[in-house]
Amino acid sequence: MIADPFFYLAAVPAVVIVGLAKGGFVGLGILGIPLIALVVPPMQAAAIMLPILMVQDVVSIWAYRRHVDRRTLAVMLPGALAGIVLGAATAAIVSDAHVRLIVGIVALAFAANWWFGLSRQVAAHRPGGVASGLFWGGVSSFTSFVSHAGGPPFQVHVLPLNLTRDTLVGTTAWFFAIVNLVKVAPYFWLGQFTCGNLLTAAVLFPAAVASTLAGVWVVRRIDGRRFYRIIYGLLALVGIKLVADGIGALLP
């Protein structure tokens, strides 16, 4: 188990933010892995977070077990499988510095997406066809594999379908529950599911549960727009730091 106090200075806020995302602040989860990746290798950070996310997935699946668009899953999951394979292959052949650089770029891209609404612009002009579903399913699972940040690519395909609220939330829950389950085997293959990482995840789990419940309460009581500005501003700063660290480690 990780004992470094600096790790928990980053990990506890990251887990709390992910819990708030599960509790109602949709999209905040993108900050979790970049924040932890400031103190440990990105793939180790992702492995520590995965068991926490999977337990939260069980709750989401139970809550929305009757609300799912099966056609959307059937179209997107084959592409998602390819994205997971690509993510595992990428993580296996590149260094921690490369993965840190990738996670930093993803963080900056998603911060820019929030500020400028890029995915909304793409979604508005792209029909929800099979090719679109395969492509965005793959992009979503790839970014989910390296940084648990598959939400925006997933939404690019799904939002134009005009699903009902519960069906949208339920389909999202089912998609990422399946993706997270499939990611378990590659994480084992990459040697990331060590006893130390799993014990660290267990230590962080109470904070995840508490923050998820807090998210349900807080989301109704604060100015969401202002809160998102702070979080995505922080995401941009963390992304810049990760990119700088990645480039610095790769330069001779």
C-alpha positions as CSV (number, residue, x, y, z in Angstrom):
1,M,0.0,0.0,0.0
2,I,1.2,3.5,-0.8
3,A,2.3,5.3,2.4
4,D,3.6,8.6,1.0
5,P,1.5,11.4,2.5
6,F,2.0,13.5,-0.7
7,F,0.1,10.8,-2.6
8,Y,-2.9,11.2,-0.4
9,L,-2.8,15.0,-0.7
10,A,-3.5,14.5,-4.3
11,A,-5.5,11.2,-4.2
12,V,-8.1,12.2,-1.6
13,P,-9.2,15.4,-3.5
14,A,-9.2,13.4,-6.7
15,V,-11.5,10.7,-5.2
16,V,-13.8,13.3,-3.7
17,I,-14.1,15.0,-7.2
18,V,-14.9,11.7,-8.8
19,G,-17.4,11.0,-6.1
20,L,-19.0,14.4,-6.7
21,A,-19.2,13.5,-10.4
22,K,-21.0,10.3,-9.6
23,G,-23.3,12.2,-7.3
24,G,-24.5,14.7,-9.9
25,F,-21.6,16.9,-11.1
26,V,-21.4,15.0,-14.4
27,G,-18.0,15.4,-16.2
28,L,-15.9,16.3,-13.1
29,G,-14.3,12.8,-13.1
30,I,-11.9,13.8,-15.8
31,L,-9.8,15.6,-13.2
32,G,-9.3,12.5,-11.0
33,I,-6.4,10.7,-12.9
34,P,-4.5,13.8,-14.0
35,L,-4.4,15.0,-10.4
36,I,-3.2,11.7,-9.0
37,A,-0.7,11.4,-11.9
38,L,1.1,14.4,-10.5
39,V,2.5,12.0,-7.8
40,V,2.4,8.5,-9.2
41,P,2.6,7.1,-12.8
42,P,-0.6,7.6,-14.7
43,M,-1.4,3.9,-15.3
44,Q,-0.9,3.2,-11.6
45,A,-3.3,6.1,-10.8
46,A,-5.8,4.6,-13.2
47,A,-5.5,1.1,-11.7
48,I,-6.0,2.5,-8.2
49,M,-9.2,4.3,-9.3
50,L,-10.7,1.5,-11.3
51,P,-12.0,-0.7,-8.4
52,I,-13.6,2.5,-6.9
53,L,-15.3,3.3,-10.2
54,M,-16.5,-0.3,-10.6
55,V,-18.2,-0.3,-7.2
56,Q,-19.9,3.0,-8.0
57,D,-20.9,1.4,-11.4
58,V,-22.9,-1.3,-9.5
59,V,-24.9,1.4,-7.8
60,S,-25.6,3.2,-11.0
61,I,-26.6,0.0,-12.9
62,W,-29.0,-0.9,-10.1
63,A,-30.6,2.5,-10.1
64,Y,-31.0,2.6,-13.9
65,R,-31.4,-1.1,-14.6
66,R,-34.6,-0.6,-16.6
67,H,-33.5,2.4,-18.6
68,V,-31.0,1.6,-21.3
69,D,-30.9,2.0,-25.1
70,R,-29.7,-1.5,-26.2
71,R,-29.1,-0.4,-29.8
72,T,-26.7,2.3,-28.7
73,L,-24.7,-0.2,-26.7
74,A,-24.7,-2.7,-29.5
75,V,-23.3,-0.1,-31.9
76,M,-20.7,1.5,-29.5
77,L,-19.3,-1.5,-27.6
78,P,-17.5,-3.2,-30.5
79,G,-15.6,0.1,-31.1
80,A,-15.1,0.4,-27.4
81,L,-13.4,-3.0,-27.3
82,A,-11.0,-1.9,-30.1
83,G,-10.3,1.3,-28.1
84,I,-9.4,-0.7,-25.0
85,V,-7.0,-3.0,-27.0
86,L,-5.4,0.2,-28.4
87,G,-5.1,1.7,-25.0
88,A,-3.5,-1.4,-23.5
89,A,-1.1,-1.7,-26.5
90,T,-0.1,1.9,-26.1
91,A,0.5,1.6,-22.3
92,A,2.5,-1.5,-22.9
93,I,5.0,-0.1,-25.4
94,V,5.5,3.5,-24.2
95,S,7.1,4.9,-21.1
96,D,5.5,6.5,-18.1
97,A,6.6,9.9,-19.6
98,H,4.7,9.2,-22.8
99,V,1.5,8.2,-20.8
100,R,1.9,11.3,-18.7
101,L,2.1,13.4,-21.8
102,I,-1.0,11.6,-23.3
103,V,-3.0,12.2,-20.1
104,G,-1.9,15.8,-20.0
105,I,-3.0,16.3,-23.6
106,V,-6.4,14.6,-22.9
107,A,-6.8,16.9,-19.8
108,L,-6.1,20.0,-21.9
109,A,-8.4,18.9,-24.7
110,F,-11.3,18.3,-22.3
111,A,-10.7,21.6,-20.5
112,A,-10.9,23.3,-23.9
113,N,-14.0,21.3,-24.8
114,W,-15.7,22.6,-21.7
115,W,-14.8,26.2,-22.2
116,F,-15.5,26.3,-25.9
117,G,-18.2,23.6,-26.3
118,L,-16.4,21.6,-29.0
119,S,-18.2,18.3,-28.5
120,R,-21.6,20.1,-28.5
121,Q,-20.7,21.6,-31.9
122,V,-19.6,18.3,-33.3
123,A,-22.7,16.5,-31.9
124,A,-25.0,19.0,-33.4
125,H,-23.8,18.2,-36.9
126,R,-23.2,14.4,-36.7
127,P,-26.0,11.9,-37.0
128,G,-26.0,8.9,-34.6
129,G,-25.1,6.3,-37.3
130,V,-23.2,3.0,-36.9
131,A,-19.9,4.4,-38.1
132,S,-20.2,7.3,-35.7
133,G,-21.0,4.9,-32.8
134,L,-18.1,2.7,-33.6
135,F,-15.6,5.6,-33.9
136,W,-16.7,7.5,-30.8
137,G,-17.1,4.3,-28.8
138,G,-13.4,3.6,-29.6
139,V,-12.3,7.1,-28.7
140,S,-14.3,7.0,-25.5
141,S,-12.9,3.7,-24.3
142,F,-9.3,4.7,-25.2
143,T,-9.5,7.9,-23.2
144,S,-11.2,5.9,-20.5
145,F,-8.4,3.3,-20.4
146,V,-5.6,5.8,-20.0
147,S,-7.4,8.4,-17.7
148,H,-11.0,7.2,-17.0
149,A,-12.2,10.2,-19.1
150,G,-14.5,8.7,-21.7
151,G,-17.5,10.9,-21.1
152,P,-17.2,13.7,-23.7
153,P,-16.5,11.3,-26.7
154,F,-19.4,9.1,-25.6
155,Q,-21.7,12.1,-25.5
156,V,-20.7,13.3,-29.0
157,H,-22.5,10.2,-30.4
158,V,-25.3,9.8,-27.9
159,L,-26.5,13.4,-27.4
160,P,-28.0,13.7,-31.0
161,L,-30.1,10.6,-30.3
162,N,-32.4,12.7,-28.1
163,L,-32.8,9.9,-25.5
164,T,-35.0,10.6,-22.5
165,R,-33.1,11.7,-19.4
166,D,-33.3,8.4,-17.6
167,T,-32.4,6.4,-20.7
168,L,-29.4,8.7,-21.4
169,V,-28.1,8.3,-17.8
170,G,-28.8,4.6,-17.8
171,T,-27.2,3.9,-21.2
172,T,-24.1,5.9,-20.0
173,A,-24.0,3.9,-16.8
174,W,-24.2,0.5,-18.6
175,F,-21.7,1.5,-21.2
176,F,-19.0,2.5,-18.8
177,A,-19.8,-0.3,-16.4
178,I,-19.1,-2.8,-19.2
179,V,-16.0,-0.8,-20.4
180,N,-14.6,-0.8,-16.8
181,L,-15.2,-4.5,-16.4
182,V,-13.4,-5.3,-19.7
183,K,-10.4,-3.1,-18.6
184,V,-9.7,-5.3,-15.6
185,A,-7.9,-8.0,-17.7
186,P,-5.6,-5.6,-19.5
187,Y,-4.7,-3.9,-16.2
188,F,-3.8,-7.3,-14.8
189,W,-1.7,-7.9,-18.0
190,L,0.1,-4.6,-17.5
191,G,0.9,-5.5,-13.9
192,Q,-1.1,-2.7,-12.4
193,F,-3.4,-4.7,-10.2
194,T,-0.9,-5.3,-7.5
195,C,-1.8,-5.9,-3.8
196,G,-0.4,-2.5,-3.0
197,N,-2.6,-0.7,-5.5
198,L,-5.7,-2.7,-4.5
199,L,-5.1,-1.9,-0.8
200,T,-4.6,1.7,-1.6
201,A,-7.9,1.7,-3.5
202,A,-9.6,0.1,-0.4
203,V,-8.2,2.9,1.8
204,L,-9.7,5.5,-0.5
205,F,-13.1,3.8,-0.9
206,P,-14.8,5.5,2.2
207,A,-13.9,8.9,0.8
208,A,-15.5,7.8,-2.6
209,V,-18.7,6.7,-1.0
210,A,-19.0,9.8,1.2
211,S,-18.3,12.2,-1.6
212,T,-20.8,10.4,-3.9
213,L,-23.5,10.9,-1.3
214,A,-22.3,14.5,-0.7
215,G,-22.5,15.2,-4.5
216,V,-26.2,14.4,-4.5
217,W,-26.7,16.9,-1.7
218,V,-24.3,19.6,-2.9
219,V,-25.4,19.6,-6.5
220,R,-28.7,21.1,-5.5
221,R,-27.2,23.9,-3.3
222,I,-24.4,25.6,-5.1
223,D,-23.9,27.5,-8.4
224,G,-22.9,24.7,-10.7
225,R,-21.5,27.0,-13.4
226,R,-19.1,28.7,-11.0
227,F,-18.0,25.3,-9.6
228,Y,-17.3,23.9,-13.0
229,R,-15.2,27.0,-13.9
230,I,-13.0,26.3,-10.9
231,I,-12.7,22.6,-11.6
232,Y,-11.9,22.9,-15.3
233,G,-9.5,25.8,-14.7
234,L,-7.7,23.5,-12.3
235,L,-7.8,20.7,-14.9
236,A,-6.1,23.0,-17.4
237,L,-3.3,23.8,-15.0
238,V,-2.8,20.1,-14.1
239,G,-2.8,19.2,-17.8
240,I,-0.1,21.9,-18.5
241,K,2.0,20.4,-15.6
242,L,1.7,16.9,-16.9
243,V,2.5,17.9,-20.5
244,A,5.6,19.8,-19.2
245,D,6.7,16.8,-17.1
246,G,6.2,14.4,-20.0
247,I,8.1,16.5,-22.4
248,G,10.8,17.2,-19.9
249,A,11.3,13.5,-19.2
250,L,11.5,12.7,-22.9
251,L,14.0,15.4,-23.9
252,P,17.7,14.3,-23.8
